[in-house]
Amino acid sequence: IGGILMSLFVSGAYPEFAYWTMSGEGIFMLMLGGMSAFLGPLVGTALLLFLNDVVTRFTEYYGLTLGVVILLFALVFRRGVTDFVLEAVQRLGPGKRT
């Protein structure tokens, strides 16, 4: 699905769009951002693009490093970054501070 959407976006079809990574990027964005918040996919997209830029700038092993970073984010933030932030705000909200 990711390759089909990308071919419509760039007005052409290329063999690179058939790889699993095109669909995988969308899944990674959802996993990073979280699915239960409206802005979750947007936050996940921004986070993945930021991580992509940082990893390609500072390391030669792009794929391995980005994979490990995404894995760590998935293990630490089980339901996504936005869900983690929303839960933290609810726990520390007014009248609930300990």
C-alpha positions in Angstrom: 0.0 0.0 0.0 2.9 2.4 0.8 4.4 1.9 -2.6 1.1 2.6 -4.4 0.6 5.8 -2.4 4.2 6.8 -3.1 3.8 6.2 -6.9 0.7 8.5 -6.9 2.7 11.1 -5.0 5.7 11.2 -7.3 3.7 10.5 -10.5 5.7 7.4 -11.4 6.3 3.8 -10.4 9.8 2.6 -9.6 11.0 -0.8 -8.4 12.1 0.6 -5.0 8.4 1.3 -4.2 7.7 -2.5 -4.2 9.9 -3.2 -1.2 8.4 -3.9 2.2 10.0 -0.9 3.7 7.6 1.5 1.9 4.7 -0.1 3.8 6.8 -0.5 6.9 7.5 3.2 7.2 3.8 3.9 7.7 3.6 1.1 10.4 6.7 2.5 12.1 5.2 6.0 12.2 2.0 4.7 13.8 3.9 2.6 16.3 6.2 5.5 17.3 3.4 8.1 17.6 0.6 6.0 18.9 -2.8 5.2 17.5 -5.3 6.2 20.2 -4.5 10.0 20.0 -5.5 12.1 17.0 -2.0 13.6 16.6 -0.2 10.3 17.2 0.5 9.5 13.5 1.7 13.1 12.9 4.0 12.9 15.9 5.3 9.5 14.8 6.0 10.9 11.3 7.9 13.8 12.7 9.8 11.6 15.1 10.7 9.0 12.4 11.9 11.7 10.0 13.9 13.4 12.8 15.5 10.0 13.8 16.2 9.3 10.1 18.1 12.6 9.7 20.1 12.2 12.9 21.0 8.6 12.3 22.1 9.2 8.7 24.2 12.2 9.8 26.1 10.5 12.6 26.6 6.9 11.6 27.6 4.8 8.6 25.3 1.9 9.5 22.0 3.6 8.8 19.6 0.6 8.7 21.0 -1.2 11.7 21.1 1.9 13.9 17.7 3.1 13.0 16.2 -0.4 13.6 17.7 -0.5 17.1 16.5 3.0 17.9 13.0 2.1 16.7 13.1 -1.1 18.7 14.1 0.8 21.8 11.3 3.3 21.4 8.8 0.5 20.9 10.0 -1.2 24.1 10.0 1.9 26.2 6.9 3.6 24.8 4.6 0.5 24.4 1.6 2.4 23.1 3.4 5.3 21.4 5.0 8.6 22.4 1.7 10.6 22.4 -0.1 8.0 24.6 2.8 8.0 27.0 2.7 11.8 27.2 -1.1 11.9 27.6 -0.9 9.3 30.4 1.8 11.2 32.2 -0.2 14.4 32.0 -3.3 12.7 33.4 -1.2 11.2 36.2 0.3 14.5 37.1 -2.8 16.6 36.3 -4.3 19.1 38.8 -5.3 17.6 42.1 -3.5 14.3 41.4 0.1 15.2 42.3 1.7 13.2 45.0 
